[in-house]
Amino acid sequence: MARDDNKPGDGGKPMNLPGVEQKSASKALSTALRNTYDSVLNEPVPQRLTDLVARIRAEEERRRKRDN
């Protein structure tokens, strides 16, 4: 019995794309994901997040001093 690789819900198995080799599709996807990831890493951290981390660290330090 033949298996339908294009059937949804196949457990994450690669689909057969007509006219596209799997290696080239995989390489293109890998490159696109890496470029997106790199661009996110180069974005500045929002000030609100920086402030939140500073408040959490200050509270942790305050509790550490109190408990010692």
PDBQT receptor file of N, H, CA, C and O in Angstrom, charges set to zero:
ATOM      1  N   MET A   1       0.843  -1.178   0.000  1.00  0.00    +0.000 N 
ATOM      2  CA  MET A   1       0.000   0.000   0.000  1.00  0.00    +0.000 C 
ATOM      3  C   MET A   1       0.890   1.244   0.000  1.00  0.00    +0.000 C 
ATOM      4  O   MET A   1       1.820   1.337   0.801  1.00  0.00    +0.000 OA
ATOM      5  N   ALA A   2       0.617   2.179  -0.874  1.00  0.00    +0.000 N 
ATOM      6  H   ALA A   2      -0.139   2.103  -1.524  1.00  0.00    +0.000 HD
ATOM      7  CA  ALA A   2       1.428   3.397  -0.997  1.00  0.00    +0.000 C 
ATOM      8  C   ALA A   2       1.087   4.374   0.118  1.00  0.00    +0.000 C 
ATOM      9  O   ALA A   2      -0.055   4.447   0.572  1.00  0.00    +0.000 OA
ATOM     10  N   ARG A   3       2.073   5.109   0.542  1.00  0.00    +0.000 N 
ATOM     11  H   ARG A   3       3.001   5.051   0.173  1.00  0.00    +0.000 HD
ATOM     12  CA  ARG A   3       1.891   6.101   1.585  1.00  0.00    +0.000 C 
ATOM     13  C   ARG A   3       1.768   7.474   0.948  1.00  0.00    +0.000 C 
ATOM     14  O   ARG A   3       2.497   7.796   0.009  1.00  0.00    +0.000 OA
ATOM     15  N   ASP A   4       0.840   8.291   1.462  1.00  0.00    +0.000 N 
ATOM     16  H   ASP A   4       0.249   8.029   2.225  1.00  0.00    +0.000 HD
ATOM     17  CA  ASP A   4       0.659   9.646   0.947  1.00  0.00    +0.000 C 
ATOM     18  C   ASP A   4       1.475  10.596   1.810  1.00  0.00    +0.000 C 
ATOM     19  O   ASP A   4       1.057  10.935   2.917  1.00  0.00    +0.000 OA
ATOM     20  N   ASP A   5       2.628  11.029   1.323  1.00  0.00    +0.000 N 
ATOM     21  H   ASP A   5       2.968  10.753   0.424  1.00  0.00    +0.000 HD
ATOM     22  CA  ASP A   5       3.496  11.922   2.092  1.00  0.00    +0.000 C 
ATOM     23  C   ASP A   5       2.952  13.336   2.200  1.00  0.00    +0.000 C 
ATOM     24  O   ASP A   5       3.435  14.103   3.033  1.00  0.00    +0.000 OA
ATOM     25  N   ASN A   6       1.982  13.707   1.406  1.00  0.00    +0.000 N 
ATOM     26  H   ASN A   6       1.590  13.083   0.730  1.00  0.00    +0.000 HD
ATOM     27  CA  ASN A   6       1.425  15.055   1.449  1.00  0.00    +0.000 C 
ATOM     28  C   ASN A   6       0.218  15.149   2.368  1.00  0.00    +0.000 C 
ATOM     29  O   ASN A   6      -0.381  16.217   2.494  1.00  0.00    +0.000 OA
ATOM     30  N   LYS A   7      -0.145  14.050   3.010  1.00  0.00    +0.000 N 
ATOM     31  H   LYS A   7       0.341  13.182   2.907  1.00  0.00    +0.000 HD
ATOM     32  CA  LYS A   7      -1.314  14.008   3.878  1.00  0.00    +0.000 C 
ATOM     33  C   LYS A   7      -1.022  14.768   5.169  1.00  0.00    +0.000 C 
ATOM     34  O   LYS A   7       0.013  14.534   5.793  1.00  0.00    +0.000 OA
ATOM     35  N   PRO A   8      -1.926  15.689   5.592  1.00  0.00    +0.000 N 
ATOM     36  CA  PRO A   8      -1.717  16.410   6.850  1.00  0.00    +0.000 C 
ATOM     37  C   PRO A   8      -1.730  15.439   8.028  1.00  0.00    +0.000 C 
ATOM     38  O   PRO A   8      -2.354  14.380   7.966  1.00  0.00    +0.000 OA
ATOM     39  N   GLY A   9      -1.040  15.809   9.092  1.00  0.00    +0.000 N 
ATOM     40  H   GLY A   9      -0.533  16.670   9.143  1.00  0.00    +0.000 HD
ATOM     41  CA  GLY A   9      -1.029  15.007  10.294  1.00  0.00    +0.000 C 
ATOM     42  C   GLY A   9      -0.220  13.737  10.166  1.00  0.00    +0.000 C 
ATOM     43  O   GLY A   9      -0.569  12.723  10.771  1.00  0.00    +0.000 OA
ATOM     44  N   ASP A  10       0.833  13.766   9.408  1.00  0.00    +0.000 N 
ATOM     45  H   ASP A  10       1.117  14.589   8.917  1.00  0.00    +0.000 HD
ATOM     46  CA  ASP A  10       1.635  12.560   9.177  1.00  0.00    +0.000 C 
ATOM     47  C   ASP A  10       2.796  12.441  10.163  1.00  0.00    +0.000 C 
ATOM     48  O   ASP A  10       3.762  11.723   9.904  1.00  0.00    +0.000 OA
ATOM     49  N   GLY A  11       2.703  13.136  11.280  1.00  0.00    +0.000 N 
ATOM     50  H   GLY A  11       1.918  13.719  11.491  1.00  0.00    +0.000 HD
ATOM     51  CA  GLY A  11       3.748  13.009  12.292  1.00  0.00    +0.000 C 
ATOM     52  C   GLY A  11       4.993  13.817  12.016  1.00  0.00    +0.000 C 
ATOM     53  O   GLY A  11       6.052  13.492  12.554  1.00  0.00    +0.000 OA
ATOM     54  N   GLY A  12       4.918  14.853  11.204  1.00  0.00    +0.000 N 
ATOM     55  H   GLY A  12       4.058  15.117  10.766  1.00  0.00    +0.000 HD
ATOM     56  CA  GLY A  12       6.060  15.713  10.935  1.00  0.00    +0.000 C 
ATOM     57  C   GLY A  12       7.017  15.181   9.899  1.00  0.00    +0.000 C 
ATOM     58  O   GLY A  12       8.140  15.672   9.783  1.00  0.00    +0.000 OA
ATOM     59  N   LYS A  13       6.599  14.190   9.145  1.00  0.00    +0.000 N 
ATOM     60  H   LYS A  13       5.687  13.791   9.239  1.00  0.00    +0.000 HD
ATOM     61  CA  LYS A  13       7.456  13.663   8.080  1.00  0.00    +0.000 C 
ATOM     62  C   LYS A  13       7.504  14.666   6.936  1.00  0.00    +0.000 C 
ATOM     63  O   LYS A  13       6.503  15.335   6.683  1.00  0.00    +0.000 OA
ATOM     64  N   PRO A  14       8.623  14.798   6.236  1.00  0.00    +0.000 N 
ATOM     65  CA  PRO A  14       8.727  15.762   5.140  1.00  0.00    +0.000 C 
ATOM     66  C   PRO A  14       7.753  15.443   4.014  1.00  0.00    +0.000 C 
ATOM     67  O   PRO A  14       7.514  14.282   3.685  1.00  0.00    +0.000 OA
ATOM     68  N   MET A  15       7.203  16.493   3.436  1.00  0.00    +0.000 N 
ATOM     69  H   MET A  15       7.397  17.436   3.703  1.00  0.00    +0.000 HD
ATOM     70  CA  MET A  15       6.302  16.333   2.296  1.00  0.00    +0.000 C 
ATOM     71  C   MET A  15       7.118  16.265   1.020  1.00  0.00    +0.000 C 
ATOM     72  O   MET A  15       8.208  16.831   0.943  1.00  0.00    +0.000 OA
ATOM     73  N   ASN A  16       6.599  15.582   0.029  1.00  0.00    +0.000 N 
ATOM     74  H   ASN A  16       5.713  15.122   0.091  1.00  0.00    +0.000 HD
ATOM     75  CA  ASN A  16       7.217  15.573  -1.292  1.00  0.00    +0.000 C 
ATOM     76  C   ASN A  16       6.728  16.801  -2.043  1.00  0.00    +0.000 C 
ATOM     77  O   ASN A  16       5.539  16.907  -2.345  1.00  0.00    +0.000 OA
ATOM     78  N   LEU A  17       7.615  17.715  -2.343  1.00  0.00    +0.000 N 
ATOM     79  H   LEU A  17       8.580  17.628  -2.098  1.00  0.00    +0.000 HD
ATOM     80  CA  LEU A  17       7.253  18.928  -3.066  1.00  0.00    +0.000 C 
ATOM     81  C   LEU A  17       7.594  18.733  -4.534  1.00  0.00    +0.000 C 
ATOM     82  O   LEU A  17       8.757  18.513  -4.873  1.00  0.00    +0.000 OA
ATOM     83  N   PRO A  18       6.597  18.810  -5.410  1.00  0.00    +0.000 N 
ATOM     84  CA  PRO A  18       6.867  18.605  -6.831  1.00  0.00    +0.000 C 
ATOM     85  C   PRO A  18       7.858  19.630  -7.363  1.00  0.00    +0.000 C 
ATOM     86  O   PRO A  18       7.690  20.827  -7.132  1.00  0.00    +0.000 OA
ATOM     87  N   GLY A  19       8.878  19.180  -8.065  1.00  0.00    +0.000 N 
ATOM     88  H   GLY A  19       9.015  18.208  -8.252  1.00  0.00    +0.000 HD
ATOM     89  CA  GLY A  19       9.835  20.072  -8.706  1.00  0.00    +0.000 C 
ATOM     90  C   GLY A  19      10.874  20.672  -7.781  1.00  0.00    +0.000 C 
ATOM     91  O   GLY A  19      11.699  21.470  -8.227  1.00  0.00    +0.000 OA
ATOM     92  N   VAL A  20      10.858  20.314  -6.509  1.00  0.00    +0.000 N 
ATOM     93  H   VAL A  20      10.188  19.666  -6.147  1.00  0.00    +0.000 HD
ATOM     94  CA  VAL A  20      11.815  20.882  -5.558  1.00  0.00    +0.000 C 
ATOM     95  C   VAL A  20      12.518  19.734  -4.847  1.00  0.00    +0.000 C 
ATOM     96  O   VAL A  20      11.869  18.858  -4.274  1.00  0.00    +0.000 OA
ATOM     97  N   GLU A  21      13.817  19.742  -4.887  1.00  0.00    +0.000 N 
ATOM     98  H   GLU A  21      14.344  20.453  -5.353  1.00  0.00    +0.000 HD
ATOM     99  CA  GLU A  21      14.575  18.732  -4.162  1.00  0.00    +0.000 C 
ATOM    100  C   GLU A  21      14.520  19.047  -2.677  1.00  0.00    +0.000 C 
ATOM    101  O   GLU A  21      14.567  20.212  -2.282  1.00  0.00    +0.000 OA
ATOM    102  N   GLN A  22      14.421  18.017  -1.860  1.00  0.00    +0.000 N 
ATOM    103  H   GLN A  22      14.382  17.071  -2.181  1.00  0.00    +0.000 HD
ATOM    104  CA  GLN A  22      14.327  18.209  -0.418  1.00  0.00    +0.000 C 
ATOM    105  C   GLN A  22      15.542  18.943   0.142  1.00  0.00    +0.000 C 
ATOM    106  O   GLN A  22      15.398  19.781   1.032  1.00  0.00    +0.000 OA
ATOM    107  N   LYS A  23      16.721  18.644  -0.360  1.00  0.00    +0.000 N 
ATOM    108  H   LYS A  23      16.838  17.963  -1.083  1.00  0.00    +0.000 HD
ATOM    109  CA  LYS A  23      17.919  19.294   0.164  1.00  0.00    +0.000 C 
ATOM    110  C   LYS A  23      17.904  20.792  -0.108  1.00  0.00    +0.000 C 
ATOM    111  O   LYS A  23      18.273  21.580   0.763  1.00  0.00    +0.000 OA
ATOM    112  N   SER A  24      17.480  21.198  -1.307  1.00  0.00    +0.000 N 
ATOM    113  H   SER A  24      17.180  20.559  -2.014  1.00  0.00    +0.000 HD
ATOM    114  CA  SER A  24      17.468  22.630  -1.614  1.00  0.00    +0.000 C 
ATOM    115  C   SER A  24      16.390  23.345  -0.810  1.00  0.00    +0.000 C 
ATOM    116  O   SER A  24      16.593  24.478  -0.375  1.00  0.00    +0.000 OA
ATOM    117  N   ALA A  25      15.246  22.695  -0.610  1.00  0.00    +0.000 N 
ATOM    118  H   ALA A  25      15.081  21.775  -0.964  1.00  0.00    +0.000 HD
ATOM    119  CA  ALA A  25      14.183  23.296   0.195  1.00  0.00    +0.000 C 
ATOM    120  C   ALA A  25      14.639  23.423   1.642  1.00  0.00    +0.000 C 
ATOM    121  O   ALA A  25      14.395  24.440   2.290  1.00  0.00    +0.000 OA
ATOM    122  N   SER A  26      15.294  22.398   2.140  1.00  0.00    +0.000 N 
ATOM    123  H   SER A  26      15.492  21.571   1.613  1.00  0.00    +0.000 HD
ATOM    124  CA  SER A  26      15.794  22.420   3.505  1.00  0.00    +0.000 C 
ATOM    125  C   SER A  26      16.848  23.510   3.682  1.00  0.00    +0.000 C 
ATOM    126  O   SER A  26      16.851  24.218   4.689  1.00  0.00    +0.000 OA
ATOM    127  N   LYS A  27      17.731  23.643   2.717  1.00  0.00    +0.000 N 
ATOM    128  H   LYS A  27      17.729  23.068   1.899  1.00  0.00    +0.000 HD
ATOM    129  CA  LYS A  27      18.781  24.669   2.773  1.00  0.00    +0.000 C 
ATOM    130  C   LYS A  27      18.174  26.069   2.748  1.00  0.00    +0.000 C 
ATOM    131  O   LYS A  27      18.600  26.948   3.498  1.00  0.00    +0.000 OA
ATOM    132  N   ALA A  28      17.185  26.275   1.891  1.00  0.00    +0.000 N 
ATOM    133  H   ALA A  28      16.839  25.561   1.282  1.00  0.00    +0.000 HD
ATOM    134  CA  ALA A  28      16.532  27.585   1.801  1.00  0.00    +0.000 C 
ATOM    135  C   ALA A  28      15.829  27.926   3.110  1.00  0.00    +0.000 C 
ATOM    136  O   ALA A  28      15.915  29.058   3.586  1.00  0.00    +0.000 OA
ATOM    137  N   LEU A  29      15.137  26.957   3.688  1.00  0.00    +0.000 N 
ATOM    138  H   LEU A  29      15.066  26.038   3.302  1.00  0.00    +0.000 HD
ATOM    139  CA  LEU A  29      14.448  27.190   4.954  1.00  0.00    +0.000 C 
ATOM    140  C   LEU A  29      15.447  27.462   6.069  1.00  0.00    +0.000 C 
ATOM    141  O   LEU A  29      15.245  28.362   6.885  1.00  0.00    +0.000 OA
ATOM    142  N   SER A  30      16.511  26.695   6.103  1.00  0.00    +0.000 N 
ATOM    143  H   SER A  30      16.676  25.964   5.441  1.00  0.00    +0.000 HD
ATOM    144  CA  SER A  30      17.543  26.886   7.115  1.00  0.00    +0.000 C 
ATOM    145  C   SER A  30      18.154  28.284   7.031  1.00  0.00    +0.000 C 
ATOM    146  O   SER A  30      18.356  28.942   8.052  1.00  0.00    +0.000 OA
ATOM    147  N   THR A  31      18.444  28.726   5.824  1.00  0.00    +0.000 N 
ATOM    148  H   THR A  31      18.280  28.192   4.995  1.00  0.00    +0.000 HD
ATOM    149  CA  THR A  31      19.018  30.060   5.626  1.00  0.00    +0.000 C 
ATOM    150  C   THR A  31      18.039  31.145   6.061  1.00  0.00    +0.000 C 
ATOM    151  O   THR A  31      18.430  32.103   6.728  1.00  0.00    +0.000 OA
ATOM    152  N   ALA A  32      16.773  31.000   5.688  1.00  0.00    +0.000 N 
ATOM    153  H   ALA A  32      16.455  30.222   5.147  1.00  0.00    +0.000 HD
ATOM    154  CA  ALA A  32      15.760  31.995   6.058  1.00  0.00    +0.000 C 
ATOM    155  C   ALA A  32      15.581  32.063   7.571  1.00  0.00    +0.000 C 
ATOM    156  O   ALA A  32      15.480  33.153   8.134  1.00  0.00    +0.000 OA
ATOM    157  N   LEU A  33      15.543  30.916   8.230  1.00  0.00    +0.000 N 
ATOM    158  H   LEU A  33      15.625  30.030   7.773  1.00  0.00    +0.000 HD
ATOM    159  CA  LEU A  33      15.393  30.899   9.683  1.00  0.00    +0.000 C 
ATOM    160  C   LEU A  33      16.607  31.502  10.372  1.00  0.00    +0.000 C 
ATOM    161  O   LEU A  33      16.459  32.236  11.349  1.00  0.00    +0.000 OA
ATOM    162  N   ARG A  34      17.799  31.208   9.883  1.00  0.00    +0.000 N 
ATOM    163  H   ARG A  34      17.919  30.612   9.089  1.00  0.00    +0.000 HD
ATOM    164  CA  ARG A  34      19.017  31.767  10.470  1.00  0.00    +0.000 C 
ATOM    165  C   ARG A  34      19.037  33.287  10.323  1.00  0.00    +0.000 C 
ATOM    166  O   ARG A  34      19.395  33.990  11.267  1.00  0.00    +0.000 OA
ATOM    167  N   ASN A  35      18.659  33.801   9.157  1.00  0.00    +0.000 N 
ATOM    168  H   ASN A  35      18.367  33.230   8.389  1.00  0.00    +0.000 HD
ATOM    169  CA  ASN A  35      18.627  35.250   8.936  1.00  0.00    +0.000 C 
ATOM    170  C   ASN A  35      17.625  35.920   9.866  1.00  0.00    +0.000 C 
ATOM    171  O   ASN A  35      17.903  36.988  10.413  1.00  0.00    +0.000 OA
ATOM    172  N   THR A  36      16.463  35.304  10.048  1.00  0.00    +0.000 N 
ATOM    173  H   THR A  36      16.237  34.437   9.603  1.00  0.00    +0.000 HD
ATOM    174  CA  THR A  36      15.454  35.856  10.952  1.00  0.00    +0.000 C 
ATOM    175  C   THR A  36      15.977  35.855  12.380  1.00  0.00    +0.000 C 
ATOM    176  O   THR A  36      15.854  36.856  13.085  1.00  0.00    +0.000 OA
ATOM    177  N   TYR A  37      16.556  34.749  12.810  1.00  0.00    +0.000 N 
ATOM    178  H   TYR A  37      16.656  33.935  12.236  1.00  0.00    +0.000 HD
ATOM    179  CA  TYR A  37      17.105  34.628  14.156  1.00  0.00    +0.000 C 
ATOM    180  C   TYR A  37      18.190  35.677  14.389  1.00  0.00    +0.000 C 
ATOM    181  O   TYR A  37      18.201  36.337  15.428  1.00  0.00    +0.000 OA
ATOM    182  N   ASP A  38      19.090  35.831  13.439  1.00  0.00    +0.000 N 
ATOM    183  H   ASP A  38      19.081  35.295  12.595  1.00  0.00    +0.000 HD
ATOM    184  CA  ASP A  38      20.167  36.815  13.567  1.00  0.00    +0.000 C 
ATOM    185  C   ASP A  38      19.624  38.232  13.678  1.00  0.00    +0.000 C 
ATOM    186  O   ASP A  38      20.142  39.033  14.457  1.00  0.00    +0.000 OA
ATOM    187  N   SER A  39      18.585  38.553  12.908  1.00  0.00    +0.000 N 
ATOM    188  H   SER A  39      18.164  37.903  12.275  1.00  0.00    +0.000 HD
ATOM    189  CA  SER A  39      18.030  39.908  12.965  1.00  0.00    +0.000 C 
ATOM    190  C   SER A  39      17.387  40.176  14.321  1.00  0.00    +0.000 C 
ATOM    191  O   SER A  39      17.463  41.296  14.828  1.00  0.00    +0.000 OA
ATOM    192  N   VAL A  40      16.754  39.167  14.915  1.00  0.00    +0.000 N 
ATOM    193  H   VAL A  40      16.692  38.258  14.503  1.00  0.00    +0.000 HD
ATOM    194  CA  VAL A  40      16.147  39.331  16.237  1.00  0.00    +0.000 C 
ATOM    195  C   VAL A  40      17.231  39.537  17.294  1.00  0.00    +0.000 C 
ATOM    196  O   VAL A  40      17.062  40.350  18.203  1.00  0.00    +0.000 OA
ATOM    197  N   LEU A  41      18.330  38.815  17.182  1.00  0.00    +0.000 N 
ATOM    198  H   LEU A  41      18.468  38.155  16.443  1.00  0.00    +0.000 HD
ATOM    199  CA  LEU A  41      19.420  38.963  18.147  1.00  0.00    +0.000 C 
ATOM    200  C   LEU A  41      20.029  40.358  18.114  1.00  0.00    +0.000 C 
ATOM    201  O   LEU A  41      20.562  40.819  19.124  1.00  0.00    +0.000 OA
ATOM    202  N   ASN A  42      19.962  41.028  16.988  1.00  0.00    +0.000 N 
ATOM    203  H   ASN A  42      19.529  40.653  16.168  1.00  0.00    +0.000 HD
ATOM    204  CA  ASN A  42      20.560  42.352  16.850  1.00  0.00    +0.000 C 
ATOM    205  C   ASN A  42      19.621  43.478  17.253  1.00  0.00    +0.000 C 
ATOM    206  O   ASN A  42      20.020  44.643  17.244  1.00  0.00    +0.000 OA
ATOM    207  N   GLU A  43      18.379  43.153  17.609  1.00  0.00    +0.000 N 
ATOM    208  H   GLU A  43      18.055  42.207  17.616  1.00  0.00    +0.000 HD
ATOM    209  CA  GLU A  43      17.446  44.187  18.051  1.00  0.00    +0.000 C 
ATOM    210  C   GLU A  43      17.771  44.575  19.489  1.00  0.00    +0.000 C 
ATOM    211  O   GLU A  43      18.205  43.733  20.275  1.00  0.00    +0.000 OA
ATOM    212  N   PRO A  44      17.562  45.850  19.840  1.00  0.00    +0.000 N 
ATOM    213  CA  PRO A  44      17.829  46.269  21.217  1.00  0.00    +0.000 C 
ATOM    214  C   PRO A  44      16.787  45.687  22.180  1.00  0.00    +0.000 C 
ATOM    215  O   PRO A  44      15.646  45.425  21.798  1.00  0.00    +0.000 OA
ATOM    216  N   VAL A  45      17.205  45.493  23.431  1.00  0.00    +0.000 N 
ATOM    217  H   VAL A  45      18.131  45.706  23.741  1.00  0.00    +0.000 HD
ATOM    218  CA  VAL A  45      16.277  45.021  24.457  1.00  0.00    +0.000 C 
ATOM    219  C   VAL A  45      15.392  46.204  24.850  1.00  0.00    +0.000 C 
ATOM    220  O   VAL A  45      15.906  47.289  25.122  1.00  0.00    +0.000 OA
ATOM    221  N   PRO A  46      14.072  46.014  24.886  1.00  0.00    +0.000 N 
ATOM    222  CA  PRO A  46      13.178  47.112  25.274  1.00  0.00    +0.000 C 
ATOM    223  C   PRO A  46      13.486  47.599  26.694  1.00  0.00    +0.000 C 
ATOM    224  O   PRO A  46      13.806  46.800  27.574  1.00  0.00    +0.000 OA
ATOM    225  N   GLN A  47      13.389  48.888  26.903  1.00  0.00    +0.000 N 
ATOM    226  H   GLN A  47      13.129  49.537  26.188  1.00  0.00    +0.000 HD
ATOM    227  CA  GLN A  47      13.705  49.487  28.202  1.00  0.00    +0.000 C 
ATOM    228  C   GLN A  47      12.828  48.911  29.310  1.00  0.00    +0.000 C 
ATOM    229  O   GLN A  47      13.302  48.709  30.429  1.00  0.00    +0.000 OA
ATOM    230  N   ARG A  48      11.569  48.648  29.016  1.00  0.00    +0.000 N 
ATOM    231  H   ARG A  48      11.184  48.812  28.107  1.00  0.00    +0.000 HD
ATOM    232  CA  ARG A  48      10.668  48.075  30.027  1.00  0.00    +0.000 C 
ATOM    233  C   ARG A  48      11.189  46.726  30.521  1.00  0.00    +0.000 C 
ATOM    234  O   ARG A  48      11.096  46.424  31.711  1.00  0.00    +0.000 OA
ATOM    235  N   LEU A  49      11.729  45.927  29.627  1.00  0.00    +0.000 N 
ATOM    236  H   LEU A  49      11.805  46.172  28.660  1.00  0.00    +0.000 HD
ATOM    237  CA  LEU A  49      12.267  44.625  30.023  1.00  0.00    +0.000 C 
ATOM    238  C   LEU A  49      13.541  44.800  30.846  1.00  0.00    +0.000 C 
ATOM    239  O   LEU A  49      13.744  44.103  31.839  1.00  0.00    +0.000 OA
ATOM    240  N   THR A  50      14.389  45.724  30.435  1.00  0.00    +0.000 N 
ATOM    241  H   THR A  50      14.224  46.291  29.628  1.00  0.00    +0.000 HD
ATOM    242  CA  THR A  50      15.610  46.012  31.187  1.00  0.00    +0.000 C 
ATOM    243  C   THR A  50      15.263  46.465  32.603  1.00  0.00    +0.000 C 
ATOM    244  O   THR A  50      15.885  46.023  33.569  1.00  0.00    +0.000 OA
ATOM    245  N   ASP A  51      14.271  47.347  32.725  1.00  0.00    +0.000 N 
ATOM    246  H   ASP A  51      13.766  47.706  31.940  1.00  0.00    +0.000 HD
ATOM    247  CA  ASP A  51      13.836  47.833  34.036  1.00  0.00    +0.000 C 
ATOM    248  C   ASP A  51      13.272  46.699  34.892  1.00  0.00    +0.000 C 
ATOM    249  O   ASP A  51      13.548  46.631  36.090  1.00  0.00    +0.000 OA
ATOM    250  N   LEU A  52      12.488  45.816  34.288  1.00  0.00    +0.000 N 
ATOM    251  H   LEU A  52      12.264  45.872  33.316  1.00  0.00    +0.000 HD
ATOM    252  CA  LEU A  52      11.908  44.689  35.014  1.00  0.00    +0.000 C 
ATOM    253  C   LEU A  52      13.000  43.769  35.548  1.00  0.00    +0.000 C 
ATOM    254  O   LEU A  52      12.946  43.351  36.705  1.00  0.00    +0.000 OA
ATOM    255  N   VAL A  53      13.978  43.454  34.726  1.00  0.00    +0.000 N 
ATOM    256  H   VAL A  53      14.022  43.794  33.786  1.00  0.00    +0.000 HD
ATOM    257  CA  VAL A  53      15.082  42.589  35.164  1.00  0.00    +0.000 C 
ATOM    258  C   VAL A  53      15.837  43.252  36.316  1.00  0.00    +0.000 C 
ATOM    259  O   VAL A  53      16.222  42.578  37.271  1.00  0.00    +0.000 OA
ATOM    260  N   ALA A  54      16.049  44.553  36.234  1.00  0.00    +0.000 N 
ATOM    261  H   ALA A  54      15.736  45.101  35.458  1.00  0.00    +0.000 HD
ATOM    262  CA  ALA A  54      16.753  45.269  37.303  1.00  0.00    +0.000 C 
ATOM    263  C   ALA A  54      15.957  45.212  38.605  1.00  0.00    +0.000 C 
ATOM    264  O   ALA A  54      16.537  45.019  39.674  1.00  0.00    +0.000 OA
ATOM    265  N   ARG A  55      14.635  45.379  38.528  1.00  0.00    +0.000 N 
ATOM    266  H   ARG A  55      14.164  45.537  37.660  1.00  0.00    +0.000 HD
ATOM    267  CA  ARG A  55      13.797  45.314  39.731  1.00  0.00    +0.000 C 
ATOM    268  C   ARG A  55      13.825  43.913  40.341  1.00  0.00    +0.000 C 
ATOM    269  O   ARG A  55      13.904  43.767  41.561  1.00  0.00    +0.000 OA
ATOM    270  N   ILE A  56      13.759  42.893  39.501  1.00  0.00    +0.000 N 
ATOM    271  H   ILE A  56      13.695  43.012  38.510  1.00  0.00    +0.000 HD
ATOM    272  CA  ILE A  56      13.794  41.511  39.998  1.00  0.00    +0.000 C 
ATOM    273  C   ILE A  56      15.127  41.222  40.673  1.00  0.00    +0.000 C 
ATOM    274  O   ILE A  56      15.163  40.614  41.743  1.00  0.00    +0.000 OA
ATOM    275  N   ARG A  57      16.210  41.649  40.064  1.00  0.00    +0.000 N 
ATOM    276  H   ARG A  57      16.181  42.143  39.195  1.00  0.00    +0.000 HD
ATOM    277  CA  ARG A  57      17.538  41.421  40.654  1.00  0.00    +0.000 C 
ATOM    278  C   ARG A  57      17.687  42.159  41.985  1.00  0.00    +0.000 C 
ATOM    279  O   ARG A  57      18.249  41.619  42.938  1.00  0.00    +0.000 OA
ATOM    280  N   ALA A  58      17.185  43.386  42.047  1.00  0.00    +0.000 N 
ATOM    281  H   ALA A  58      16.729  43.825  41.273  1.00  0.00    +0.000 HD
ATOM    282  CA  ALA A  58      17.269  44.159  43.285  1.00  0.00    +0.000 C 
ATOM    283  C   ALA A  58      16.468  43.475  44.392  1.00  0.00    +0.000 C 
ATOM    284  O   ALA A  58      16.920  43.414  45.535  1.00  0.00    +0.000 OA
ATOM    285  N   GLU A  59      15.297  42.969  44.064  1.00  0.00    +0.000 N 
ATOM    286  H   GLU A  59      14.930  43.019  43.135  1.00  0.00    +0.000 HD
ATOM    287  CA  GLU A  59      14.473  42.271  45.055  1.00  0.00    +0.000 C 
ATOM    288  C   GLU A  59      15.148  40.980  45.510  1.00  0.00    +0.000 C 
ATOM    289  O   GLU A  59      15.129  40.661  46.698  1.00  0.00    +0.000 OA
ATOM    290  N   GLU A  60      15.734  40.246  44.593  1.00  0.00    +0.000 N 
ATOM    291  H   GLU A  60      15.749  40.505  43.627  1.00  0.00    +0.000 HD
ATOM    292  CA  GLU A  60      16.452  39.018  44.961  1.00  0.00    +0.000 C 
ATOM    293  C   GLU A  60      17.623  39.337  45.892  1.00  0.00    +0.000 C 
ATOM    294  O   GLU A  60      17.856  38.622  46.867  1.00  0.00    +0.000 OA
ATOM    295  N   GLU A  61      18.345  40.390  45.597  1.00  0.00    +0.000 N 
ATOM    296  H   GLU A  61      18.156  40.971  44.806  1.00  0.00    +0.000 HD
ATOM    297  CA  GLU A  61      19.483  40.793  46.430  1.00  0.00    +0.000 C 
ATOM    298  C   GLU A  61      19.000  41.219  47.815  1.00  0.00    +0.000 C 
ATOM    299  O   GLU A  61      19.624  40.882  48.821  1.00  0.00    +0.000 OA
ATOM    300  N   ARG A  62      17.894  41.959  47.868  1.00  0.00    +0.000 N 
ATOM    301  H   ARG A  62      17.388  42.233  47.051  1.00  0.00    +0.000 HD
ATOM    302  CA  ARG A  62      17.332  42.404  49.144  1.00  0.00    +0.000 C 
ATOM    303  C   ARG A  62      16.947  41.196  49.997  1.00  0.00    +0.000 C 
ATOM    304  O   ARG A  62      17.230  41.167  51.194  1.00  0.00    +0.000 OA
ATOM    305  N   ARG A  63      16.302  40.199  49.385  1.00  0.00    +0.000 N 
ATOM    306  H   ARG A  63      16.073  40.223  48.412  1.00  0.00    +0.000 HD
ATOM    307  CA  ARG A  63      15.897  38.992  50.118  1.00  0.00    +0.000 C 
ATOM    308  C   ARG A  63      17.114  38.177  50.560  1.00  0.00    +0.000 C 
ATOM    309  O   ARG A  63      17.125  37.616  51.655  1.00  0.00    +0.000 OA
ATOM    310  N   ARG A  64      18.119  38.116  49.718  1.00  0.00    +0.000 N 
ATOM    311  H   ARG A  64      18.110  38.572  48.828  1.00  0.00    +0.000 HD
ATOM    312  CA  ARG A  64      19.335  37.371  50.057  1.00  0.00    +0.000 C 
ATOM    313  C   ARG A  64      20.011  37.992  51.287  1.00  0.00    +0.000 C 
ATOM    314  O   ARG A  64      20.444  37.273  52.187  1.00  0.00    +0.000 OA
ATOM    315  N   LYS A  65      20.097  39.313  51.322  1.00  0.00    +0.000 N 
ATOM    316  H   LYS A  65      19.745  39.896  50.590  1.00  0.00    +0.000 HD
ATOM    317  CA  LYS A  65      20.717  39.994  52.461  1.00  0.00    +0.000 C 
ATOM    318  C   LYS A  65      19.884  39.808  53.720  1.00  0.00    +0.000 C 
ATOM    319  O   LYS A  65      20.431  39.630  54.808  1.00  0.00    +0.000 OA
ATOM    320  N   ARG A  66      18.564  39.847  53.578  1.00  0.00    +0.000 N 
ATOM    321  H   ARG A  66      18.120  39.992  52.694  1.00  0.00    +0.000 HD
ATOM    322  CA  ARG A  66      17.668  39.694  54.718  1.00  0.00    +0.000 C 
ATOM    323  C   ARG A  66      17.780  38.292  55.315  1.00  0.00    +0.000 C 
ATOM    324  O   ARG A  66      17.739  38.133  56.535  1.00  0.00    +0.000 OA
ATOM    325  N   ASP A  67      17.918  37.286  54.472  1.00  0.00    +0.000 N 
ATOM    326  H   ASP A  67      17.952  37.415  53.481  1.00  0.00    +0.000 HD
ATOM    327  CA  ASP A  67      17.937  35.894  54.927  1.00  0.00    +0.000 C 
ATOM    328  C   ASP A  67      19.294  35.457  55.471  1.00  0.00    +0.000 C 
ATOM    329  O   ASP A  67      19.391  34.394  56.084  1.00  0.00    +0.000 OA
ATOM    330  N   ASN A  68      20.332  36.241  55.263  1.00  0.00    +0.000 N 
ATOM    331  H   ASN A  68      20.254  37.105  54.765  1.00  0.00    +0.000 HD
ATOM    332  CA  ASN A  68      21.672  35.866  55.754  1.00  0.00    +0.000 C 
ATOM    333  C   ASN A  68      21.999  36.531  57.031  1.00  0.00    +0.000 C 
ATOM    334  O   ASN A  68      23.083  36.323  57.575  1.00  0.00    +0.000 OA
TER     335      ASN A  68
